[in-house]
Amino acid sequence: MIRFFIIMMLVVVSDQLSKLWILDNFALYESTEIIPGFFNLTSLRNTGAAFGILSDMPLIWRQIFFITIAVIALVSLVVMQRKMGRESIWYTLSFAFIGGGAVGNVIDRVLYGSVVDFLDFYVGKYHWPAFNVADSGICVGVTIFLLLQIFEKEEKQSEESSPCPVKE
């Protein structure tokens, strides 16, 4: 559990420091091209969930909704970590990245009423919705978890289909 909380706090700290840097150095909607035709740093705010979902709800209901979901997610992650974290450091990493991302975005919602987004990837005029370090942590954590589930399922199927060794 100590590794889980240390990794989770590293995600939260890196997320919050990166957002503070953006808030201190960029005006809202200001953008700086980093990799021409592919990546900008752009100061944005997301009042909704992923891709702006629920952004038209009144602020108080959004706050209650998102904080409640984050608390439920964190409690679930701690329970899953206690059960599965001993099996592999990869479970600890996945749960800590997801938890750190959730905490990072909740901090924004409490402090600013919205989430600070700034990583803006695009090709030509087609932009991926802007995101932040917390969102990246959640995506990386979910990806690790899903890969673990796929590989474990394949391993179990392989074990079940292999013939039993013959004892003489």
N, C-alpha and C positions, 0 to 999 in steps of 0.2 A: 504493500500500500504506500510505502514511503516513496518508491520510484514513481508510482502513479501520480502522487501529488506534486512531486518535484517536476516531472515532465509537464503536467498540466499547468503548473505555475510558470514554467518557461514559455509555454504557448501564450498564456495570458499576458505576461510581461512583454514579450516581443510584439504581440498584437497592440497592446496599449501604447508602447513606446513609438511604434510606427505611426499610429493614429495621432498621437500628440505631435509628432514631427510634421505630419500633413497639416494638422490644424494650425500649427505655429508658422508654417511656411507657405501655405496656399490659401487663397481666398476661395470661397465656395464656387464651384464650377471652373476654377482655374486649372489649366492643364499644361503639362510639360512633356514634350515628346522625348522618349528614352530610346526606343528602337523604331526608326522611321517605318511607317506602314504596318507596325505590329503591336507596339506597347507604349502607353502613356501613363504618367502619374496624373490623376485627375481627382480633384476634391469633390466628392459627392456625398449626399446623405440619403439613406434608404429608411423610410418610415415604415415600410412593410416588411414582409418576410422575403425569402428568395424571389428574385425577379420583381420585387415590389408588391407581391401578393399581400392583401389586407391593408394596403397603404391608405385606403379611403375610410377606414374605421376611425372613430374618435380616439384621440391620444390615450385617454385613461383606459379604454377597453383594450387597445393594442398593448399598453404597458402590462396590464393584468394578464392578458393572454400570453404574451411572450415570456414574461417572468415565470408564470405558472408552468408553461411547457419546459422552460429551462430547468426549473427545480425538479420536475418529474424526470427529465432526462438525466440530470446529475445524480439523483438518487438511484435511478436504474443503472447508470454506469458504475457507481460504487458497488452496487450489489453484484453486477456482472464481473467487475474486477475481482471481487472477493472470491467468486466461484471459478472464474476462468483465468485470471491473471497468473495463477501459479503454474498453469499448463505451459505458458510461453510468454516471453518478454514481448512478443508481437501483440498479444492481447492487451498487455499493459500499455504499450505504445498507442494502439488504436483507441482504447478507451480514454487515455489521457489527452490525445489530440482532439477527440470529439468534445470532451469535457472542457478543455481549455478554450476551444473555439466558442462553445456555448457561453461560458463565463465572460469571455472577452466581449461578445456582442451584447450580453445583458448589461454589462457595465456601461456600454454606450447608451443603451436605451434608458437607463436610470439617469445618467449624467446629461444626455443631450436630447432625449426623446426620439432618437433615430440612431441608425448605425452609420459610422463613418466608413465609406468605401473609397478606394483610391486606385486599385490595380485595374487598369483599363486595357484589355487585349482586343485587338481587332485586325481584320484583313480588309483593306480598302475601306468601304463605308459600312461594313458589317462588324458591329461591336458585340463582344460577349458582355453580358451585364457586369458592371464593375463589382469588385469584391475586395476583401481585405485578408489579413493574416489569419484572423479567427475563422473565416469561411474556408480558407485553405486548410487549416487544421482539421476542421470538420470533414472536409472532402478526403483528405489523406487518411484520417482515422477510419472513415467508413470504407474506403478502398482497401486498407489493410485488413479490416474485419471481414469484408466480403471475400477477399482472396484466401484468408485463413479458412473460412467456411467451405469454399470450393475445394481447396486442397485436402482438407480433412475428409470431405465427402468422397473425393476420389480415392483417398487412402483407405477408407473404410470399405468402399466397393471393391478395391483391389484385394484387400485382405479376405473379404467374404467370398470372392470368386476364385481365390487360389486354392489348390487342392491341399488337403491336410497331409502333413508328412507322415510317412508310414514308419511305425516303430517295429523294430525286429527284436 
